Amino acid sequence: MPKVLDVLTFTMQSFFLILTGIAFGAIMLVVCKLMFDYRQVLSARVLSLLLLTAACYLIQPLVQDIFVFRFVLGIVAMTSPALFWMFASTLFQMNEGNQKLHSGHHIGLAVCITLGTYQCLQSPAELDDSIIHLVSLVVTGAITILGLLDVFRNWQSDLVECRRFLRLSLSVTCGAFLLFIVANEFIYGHGEFPEFLNYLNIIVISIFAMSYGYIILVSNSNILVESIDDLPPELVKQEAPKPSSADIHWLEKLTKAMEEEFYYRQVDLTIKSLSEYLDIPEHQLRRLINQHLGYRNFNDYLNRYRVRDAAQRLSDPKLVRIPILTIAIESGYASLTTFNKAFKSLQTMTPSEFRRINGMTEATQLTDF
């Protein structure tokens, strides 16, 4: 019986070693693909670093007896929450600093590196009784949640299907898995997981690595760049699919609702309520506005109509005594703050400045921007 158990143990260890190798290879292939084809894209560079932290976390148990490797891999693995936040911010903050990092990201990364360095220099027994270990768990958990908030932000108004897929898959995989690890650290202590959890971690990371490897290397190699709004010119695809007869009919209904019925004036209008009004499936309406009208965000689409409407009223001398708040609400905005932000983004000036320049003179011919 002991021999059978030894054989089973050896077989299991061999299986997980092979699985680790396959997952590590898949990760490195994806990193090479990203760096070779999309190295000028910030999101691709951050994703490459995030994947490398997963690779380090994966092979870290194999080098526990070698201090230098354990130290370096431990610090790199500790940066994964900050890199996850960076990746989510650069990919999903549509027209709100897209493809840009701010000081908070760099501070979060520096804190993760500092805490990781401290933890790697301490023994597990010392860490379990250390307030620093508790602080590191709280910090990494909070940073992961910040990343998840960026993943979910603007989800409903996002019109790009591949980016919506990435939002769902990232929230379920990276974000949930990082929180799972933090929870286990709280329960079991620093790295002192039961053996079945270590095996589970290997399985989960391997599945994620091979799944994303298949998507990026085989099934849809452009999924990342298609999800980015501000692409370098050499990566932008100029081709647009021709609308089918059904698409043409739906586009006519959409145009009529916006141009003739002024349906955009509905406050709190969503893609879902618009699809119900037009009797067009929501996913088809997203595709129509994205592929055939060129918009990647539903709010941007609405703002073009609403700001044009408001600008026409603000430039009419007969309406000069109408409060700007009234014009904003009648154009479809729920608050003056949102209206001011959208108006300034498209007109490069505030509504009051626009009225001051145009409202007392003959109305100018307005365009669709």
C-alpha positions in Angstrom: 0.0 0.0 0.0 2.8 2.5 0.8 4.3 1.8 -2.6 0.9 2.6 -4.3 0.7 5.9 -2.4 4.2 6.7 -3.4 3.4 6.0 -7.1 0.2 8.1 -6.9 2.1 10.9 -5.2 4.9 10.8 -7.8 2.3 10.7 -10.6 0.4 13.7 -9.2 3.6 15.7 -8.8 4.7 14.8 -12.3 1.3 15.8 -13.7 1.4 19.2 -12.0 5.0 19.8 -13.0 4.0 19.1 -16.6 1.0 21.3 -16.3 3.1 24.1 -14.8 5.5 23.8 -17.7 2.7 24.0 -20.3 1.1 27.0 -18.6 4.5 28.7 -18.3 5.2 28.1 -22.0 1.8 29.5 -22.9 2.4 32.6 -20.9 5.8 33.2 -22.4 4.4 32.7 -26.0 1.7 35.3 -25.3 4.2 37.8 -23.9 6.4 37.3 -26.9 3.4 37.9 -29.2 2.4 41.1 -27.4 5.9 42.5 -27.3 6.6 41.6 -30.9 3.4 42.9 -32.5 2.0 45.5 -30.0 4.9 46.8 -27.9 4.0 50.4 -28.8 0.6 49.9 -27.1 0.7 50.7 -23.3 -2.0 48.1 -22.4 -0.1 45.4 -24.2 3.1 46.2 -22.3 1.2 46.3 -18.9 -0.5 43.0 -19.8 2.9 41.4 -20.6 4.1 42.4 -17.1 0.9 41.1 -15.5 1.4 37.7 -17.3 5.0 37.6 -16.2 3.9 38.0 -12.6 1.5 35.0 -13.1 4.4 33.0 -14.4 6.5 34.0 -11.4 3.7 33.0 -9.0 3.4 29.7 -10.9 7.1 28.6 -10.7 7.8 30.2 -7.3 7.0 26.9 -5.3 9.6 25.1 -7.5 12.5 27.3 -6.2 11.7 27.7 -2.6 15.1 26.3 -1.6 17.0 28.9 -3.6 16.9 32.2 -1.8 17.8 34.5 -4.7 15.1 33.0 -7.0 12.5 32.9 -4.2 13.3 36.6 -3.4 13.1 37.9 -6.9 10.0 35.8 -7.9 8.2 36.7 -4.7 8.7 40.5 -5.3 7.6 40.2 -8.9 4.5 38.1 -8.0 3.6 40.7 -5.4 3.2 43.4 -8.0 0.3 41.6 -9.7 -2.5 43.6 -8.0 -1.0 46.9 -9.1 -0.4 45.7 -12.6 -4.0 44.4 -12.8 -5.2 47.8 -11.8 -3.0 49.5 -14.4 -4.1 47.2 -17.1 -7.8 47.6 -16.3 -7.4 51.4 -16.2 -5.5 51.7 -19.5 -7.9 49.4 -21.4 -11.3 50.3 -20.0 -11.3 54.0 -19.1 -12.9 55.1 -22.4 -12.2 58.8 -23.1 -11.2 59.2 -19.5 -7.5 59.1 -19.7 -7.5 56.0 -22.0 -4.0 54.6 -22.4 -2.6 56.7 -19.6 -1.3 56.0 -16.1 -1.6 58.4 -13.2 0.4 58.9 -10.0 -1.9 56.6 -8.1 -0.9 53.6 -10.3 2.8 54.3 -9.7 2.3 54.7 -5.9 0.3 51.4 -5.8 3.1 49.6 -7.7 5.8 51.1 -5.4 3.9 50.0 -2.3 3.4 46.5 -3.7 7.2 46.3 -4.4 8.1 47.6 -0.9 5.7 45.2 0.9 6.9 42.3 -1.3 10.5 43.0 -0.5 9.8 43.1 3.2 7.8 39.9 3.1 10.5 38.0 1.1 13.1 39.0 3.7 11.0 37.5 6.6 10.3 34.0 7.5 6.7 32.7 7.4 6.6 32.5 11.2 7.7 36.1 11.5 5.2 37.3 9.0 2.2 35.6 10.6 2.7 37.7 13.7 3.6 40.9 11.8 1.3 43.9 11.3 3.0 44.5 8.0 1.6 41.2 6.7 -1.9 42.3 7.6 -1.3 45.7 6.0 0.0 44.1 2.8 -3.1 41.9 2.5 -5.4 45.0 3.0 -3.4 47.0 0.5 -3.3 44.3 -2.2 -7.0 43.6 -1.7 -7.8 47.3 -2.0 -5.7 47.7 -5.2 -7.4 44.6 -6.7 -10.8 46.1 -6.0 -9.7 49.4 -7.6 -8.8 47.3 -10.7 -12.2 45.6 -10.7 -14.0 49.0 -10.4 -12.2 50.1 -13.6 -13.2 46.8 -15.2 -16.9 47.5 -14.4 -16.8 51.2 -15.1 -18.7 52.2 -18.3 -19.5 48.5 -18.9 -23.2 49.2 -19.9 -22.3 52.0 -22.4 -19.4 50.0 -24.0 -20.2 49.1 -27.6 -17.1 47.1 -28.4 -18.0 43.4 -28.1 -14.5 42.1 -27.7 -13.8 44.6 -25.0 -17.0 43.6 -23.2 -15.8 40.0 -23.3 -12.4 41.0 -21.8 -14.3 42.9 -19.0 -16.2 39.8 -18.1 -13.3 37.4 -18.4 -10.9 39.6 -16.5 -13.3 40.2 -13.7 -14.0 36.5 -13.3 -10.3 35.4 -13.8 -7.7 37.9 -12.7 -9.7 40.0 -10.2 -11.5 37.1 -8.6 -8.4 35.0 -8.4 -6.3 37.7 -6.8 -9.0 38.3 -4.2 -9.1 34.5 -3.6 -5.4 34.4 -2.9 -5.7 37.4 -0.5 -8.5 35.6 1.3 -6.4 32.5 1.6 -3.5 34.5 3.0 -5.8 35.9 5.7 -7.0 32.3 6.6 -3.8 30.3 6.3 -0.9 32.7 6.6 1.8 33.8 4.2 2.2 31.1 1.6 1.3 28.4 4.0 -1.6 27.0 1.9 -2.8 23.4 2.2 -1.4 21.2 -0.5 -4.8 21.0 -2.3 -4.9 24.8 -2.6 -1.4 24.9 -4.1 -2.6 22.3 -6.7 -5.8 24.3 -7.2 -3.8 27.4 -7.9 -1.7 25.6 -10.4 -4.8 24.3 -12.2 -6.6 27.6 -12.3 -3.5 29.6 -13.5 -2.8 26.9 -16.1 -6.4 27.1 -17.4 -6.3 30.9 -17.6 -2.9 30.9 -19.3 -3.8 28.3 -21.9 -7.2 29.9 -22.5 -5.8 33.4 -23.0 -2.9 31.9 -25.0 -5.4 30.2 -27.4 -7.4 33.4 -27.8 -4.5 35.7 -28.4 -2.4 33.3 -30.4 -5.0 31.4 -32.4 -8.7 32.4 -32.3 -8.5 36.2 -32.2 -5.0 37.6 -32.2 -6.3 41.2 -32.5 -8.7 41.1 -29.5 -6.5 43.4 -27.4 -5.9 46.1 -30.0 -9.5 46.0 -31.2 -10.4 46.8 -27.6 -8.3 50.0 -27.5 -9.7 53.4 -28.5 -6.5 55.3 -29.0 -4.5 53.1 -31.3 -1.3 54.0 -33.2 -2.2 54.7 -36.8 -0.3 51.7 -38.1 -2.6 49.4 -36.0 -5.9 50.9 -37.0 -8.0 48.8 -39.4 -9.7 50.9 -42.1 -12.1 48.2 -43.3 -15.7 48.4 -42.2 -18.2 45.6 -42.9 -21.0 46.4 -45.3 -24.4 46.6 -43.7 -26.9 43.9 -44.6 -30.5 44.6 -45.6 -31.6 44.1 -42.0 -28.9 46.4 -40.8 -30.0 49.1 -43.2 -33.6 48.8 -42.0 -32.5 49.0 -38.4 -30.2 52.0 -39.1 -33.1 53.8 -40.7 -35.2 53.2 -37.6 -32.4 54.5 -35.4 -31.8 57.6 -37.5 -35.5 58.4 -37.5 -35.7 58.0 -33.7 -32.8 60.4 -33.2 -33.2 62.9 -36.0 -37.0 63.2 -36.2 -38.3 62.0 -32.9 -35.4 63.4 -30.8 -35.4 60.3 -28.6 -32.0 61.2 -27.3 -33.7 63.8 -25.1 -34.9 61.1 -22.8 -33.1 61.5 -19.5 -31.1 58.5 -18.4 -31.5 56.9 -21.8 -29.6 53.6 -22.0 -28.7 51.2 -24.8 -31.2 48.7 -23.3 -34.1 51.1 -23.2 -33.3 52.4 -26.7 -33.2 48.8 -28.0 -36.6 48.1 -26.5 -38.0 51.3 -28.0 -36.7 50.4 -31.5 -37.5 46.7 -31.1 -33.9 45.8 -32.0 -31.9 43.2 -30.0 -29.5 45.0 -27.7 -26.4 43.2 -29.0 -27.4 44.1 -32.5 -27.9 47.7 -31.7 -24.4 47.8 -30.0 -23.0 46.3 -33.2 -24.8 48.8 -35.5 -23.6 51.9 -33.6 -20.1 50.5 -33.3 -19.5 49.0 -36.7 -21.6 51.2 -39.0 -21.6 54.6 -37.2 -18.1 54.4 -35.7 -18.9 54.9 -32.0 -17.2 52.8 -29.4 -19.2 54.2 -26.4 -22.9 54.7 -26.2 -22.5 57.9 -24.2 -20.3 59.4 -26.9 -23.0 58.6 -29.4 -25.7 60.3 -27.3 -23.5 63.3 -26.5 -23.1 64.2 -30.2 -26.8 64.6 -30.5 -27.4 66.2 -27.1 -24.6 68.7 -27.4 -25.6 69.7 -30.9 -29.2 70.2 -29.7 -28.0 72.3 -26.8 -25.6 74.3 -29.0 -28.4 75.2 -31.3 -30.5 76.5 -28.4 -27.6 78.4 -26.8 -26.9 80.2 -30.0 -30.5 81.3 -30.5 -30.9 84.9 -29.4 -34.6 84.3 -28.7 -33.7 81.7 -26.1 -31.0 83.8 -24.3 -33.1 84.1 -21.1 -33.6 80.3 -20.9 -31.4 79.0 -18.0 -28.6 76.7 -19.1 -29.8 74.0 -16.7 -33.2 74.0 -18.4 -31.5 73.5 -21.8 -29.3 70.8 -20.4 -32.3 68.8 -19.0 -34.4 69.3 -22.2 -31.4 68.0 -24.2 -31.4 64.8 -22.1 -28.9 65.4 -19.3 -29.8 64.6 -15.8 -27.3 67.1 -14.2 -25.5 70.3 -15.1 -22.1 68.8 -14.2 -22.4 66.0 -16.8 -23.7 68.5 -19.4 -20.8 70.9 -18.8 -18.3 68.1 -19.1 -19.8 66.7 -22.4 -20.3 70.2 -23.9 -16.7 71.3 -23.2 -15.3 68.1 -24.6 -17.0 68.6 -27.9 -17.1 72.4 -28.2 -13.8 73.1 -26.4 -15.6 75.7 -24.2 -18.2 75.8 -21.5 -21.9 76.3 -22.3 -21.9 79.8 -20.7 -18.9 80.8 -22.9 -20.5 79.4 -26.0 -23.7 81.4 -25.3 -21.7 84.5 -24.6 -20.0 84.2 -28.0 -22.9 83.0 -30.1 -26.1 83.8 -28.2 -26.2 87.6 -28.9 -25.4 87.2 -32.6 -27.1 85.7 -35.5 -27.4 81.9 -35.1 -24.5 80.1 -36.8 -24.8 77.0 -38.9 -24.0 74.0 -36.7 -22.5 70.7 -37.9 -22.7 67.1 -36.6 -19.1 67.6 -35.4 
